[in-house]
Amino acid sequence: MQNPIIFWFRQDLRAYDLPGLAKALNSGQPVIPCYIYDPEAAGDWAPGGASRWWLHHSLMSLASDLEALGAQLCLRSGHTQTELQALCEETSASAIYCSRQLEPWATAQEQALHDHFNAADITFKRYPGSLLFEPEAIRTGGGTPFKVFSPFWRACLAQPEPAQPLALPEGTWHSAANSLELDTLALLPTKPDWAKGWHELWSPGSDGARQRLGVFLDEALYNYGEGRNLPAHNFTSRLSPHIQFGEISPREIWHAAKASEAAGADSGEVRKFLSELGWREFSHHLLAMDPHIPEQPFKPNFANFPWLGNAEHLLAWQRGQTGYPLVDAGMRELWQTGYMHNRVRMITASFLTKHLLIHWRSGEDWFWDTLCDASLATNSCSWQWVAGSGADAAPYFRIFNPTAQGKKFDTEGDYIRKWVPELAGLPKKYIQEPWTAPADVLESAEVRLGENYPEPIVDHAAARQGALDAYAAIKAS
Ligand code: FAD
């Protein structure tokens, strides 16, 4: 028998359209599919609670997809290099293939593994698969990475179109002995099980991803451009956790959207949707260019920003108890579902960094733990974008007014009624700012400000001025 090749799954938990896996299967050598749970390798960026929940179910789904192909996923836990080395010795594998990742810890890990295994005469190869365009392919005329989204995306669109997804691989498989039971990784919450109802919300795995993509293209794409701003409605794809775990490839999404366009879907809506995938690409390219983005401001002058860091305010924000209904609705949606609508992510992040003057890193950490789609590249770039310190960031002086945003994008107050039920009885005139409601309106809606719903923890106008003063201080420094 030929020596097997290990295919090491990482953030690419799918069996199809995976260039490295296809290459391994096409080699004629038997392939050992393997996943190693090694949270320590990621340092501060080990998966948070919501991501661990997703990972558990995604691995279960991958194992079952592989089983249908006649393969057995070998599950291990521990130091990646040690586990891969042991697997090579147990199976006489002569090569390890994997998909490339761009997180700084992951690229360092790839380099270390490459050096270690090549010195031991074991081939170590990494392949693309998680992006539409590899960072090295997209450069300015001067050969440098882009720092502004629009020219970046134009340069991407000027490239040859991403290749069609690869068909299901054929080839032979090899089963490794000694695979762990999934439950031994202890990825699921127990006491308390805060993810109890999540099965009704999410279907982790490639089948769930494809199903969600189909529903989005059939039922929501037609109104994506406008509808994507309305948090009470389902006009976005909610594919983000599936994409983050690699259960579906971005190029499959790309070609499915293009096929919808060919079948008559509005080109403008398709363009808008693909440009959001473009923002995902942009954040990965930025992280590849500047590995410090998750920890340090992209614009160096923000290093001196006079953050306040009020712990009570941070807790109120995390718990959805700020007294600003739209902010609270978003934070509760996040806690209860592992997801928050994009428009509301921007509003809650702006509120934390500008109204409360709390460092974007505190928000980044909270999102990291609570989002099912937590992505080091997108989360850190988005936080810096909102805070004003990022590449191509929103100008600092653009401070979202949470009540005005609510009136514009949650006109009827339905999103607030869903996530902040104690305000559900308020008429739409007051639901965005209950503190302006007359006493009899509050009473008939059974809202008791300061008792069953908080007074605003900061005054909008004063907080806005405080943020502008803080910004003026760093501009002058
Ligand atoms: P759709 O509107 O259907 O978009 C399709 C896909 O495009 C998404 O699944 C996602 O992969 C990508 N995308 C959409 N919007 C953005 C964006 N603004 N930036 C980058 N990619 C985008 N997204 C994450 O995937 N992980 C994160 O950790 C994350 N953290 C964020 C933190 C903050 C403070 C903010 C403001 C945004 C963050 N986003 C993050 C981006 C965005 O909110 C989500 O990608 C989006 O809400 C996911 O919902 P969807 O799949 O329905 O998106």
Residues whose N, C-alpha, C, O or C-beta is under 5 A from the ligand:
A	BS01	FAD	T236 S237 R238 L239 S240 I243 E276 L277 W279 R280 M340 H341 N342 R345 M346 A349 D373 A374 S375 T378 N379 S382 W383
